[in-house]
Amino acid sequence: MSAGKLYVVGLGPGEARFLTPEASAALGEAEALYGYAPYLDRVPARDGQARHASDNREELARAGAALAHAAGGATVAMVSGGDPGVFAMAAAVIEAIETGPAEWRALELAVVPGITAMLAVAAKCGAPLGHDFCAISLSDNLKPWDVIEKRLRLAAQAGFAMAFYNPVSKARPHQLDTAFDILREELAGSVPVIFGRAVGRPDERMRVVPLTHARGHMADMATCILVGSAETRIVERPGRPSLVYTPRRSGDA
């Protein structure tokens, strides 16, 4: 039996116009698709192509199922929202390969990049990630909350703009407010905070507020949040939306 192939495909933030040609080709080649159900729903059904949906917190089981299917000689695609390498399925698949049976290591694996949420949100409002930045998941499902607090404080002290993934959930309703409280201890209240909800989808909403006014209720799990650095600026434009950007030059450079 010939070795199979597994694509890990980034679908981008939403509408089909954000899907790259490489991703579209990988989806078209696959005999079977695996993924979190809402992400699979973004992929048009194709005759003869099997679809295996699973819940959001079943990443390793989903990865194992896709790898086992590919190990049988099939071409399989694992779909992931945004970019599969940013808090998404590429790491779960490789973790499963590391701990799984030897035949999984023999599979051809292709990680197909996509437009991740922080880049889509940044593009909507200008260039808030124009200088050094970092991305932090606020979920403590896979790391302790005290680690998140430490990283928030140090990132602010180091002058990074920040992108927040997984900002709130029903199980974590207060952590985003705690994160903003930490940042207010380290940054000026005028630093811009951008809330980008469902960017690239019909229910898209963008909102920019100063850190002083940022509150947890302004976000849900469909929201990606960008926090500027001390050097991030807002450029007002009469009759047009303001632009938020972080200059490429920093300090005395």
HELIX and SHEET records of a PDB file:
HELIX    1   1 ALA A   16  PHE A   18  5                                   3    
HELIX    2   2 PRO A   21  GLU A   29  1                                   9    
HELIX    3   3 ALA A   37  LEU A   40  1                                   4    
HELIX    4   4 GLU A   59  ALA A   71  1                                  13    
HELIX    5   5 MET A   89  THR A   99  1                                  11    
HELIX    6   6 ALA A  102  ARG A  105  1                                   4    
HELIX    7   7 ALA A  117  CYS A  125  1                                   9    
HELIX    8   8 TRP A  145  ALA A  158  1                                  14    
HELIX    9   9 GLN A  175  GLU A  186  1                                  12    
HELIX   10  10 LEU A  211  HIS A  213  5                                   3    
HELIX   11  11 GLY A  216  MET A  218  5                                   3    
SHEET    1   A 5 ALA A  50  SER A  54  0                                        
SHEET    2   A 5 ALA A  32  TYR A  36  1                                        
SHEET    3   A 5 THR A  75  SER A  80  1                                        
SHEET    4   A 5 LYS A   5  GLY A  10  1                                        
SHEET    5   A 5 GLU A 108  VAL A 112  1                                        
SHEET    1   B 3 GLY A 126  ALA A 127  0                                        
SHEET    2   B 3 ARG A 240  TYR A 245  1                                        
SHEET    3   B 3 ARG A 233  ARG A 237 -1                                        
SHEET    1   C 5 PHE A 133  SER A 137  0                                        
SHEET    2   C 5 ALA A 161  TYR A 165  1                                        
SHEET    3   C 5 THR A 223  VAL A 227 -1                                        
SHEET    4   C 5 PRO A 192  ARG A 197 -1                                        
SHEET    5   C 5 ARG A 205  PRO A 210 -1                                        
END                                                                             
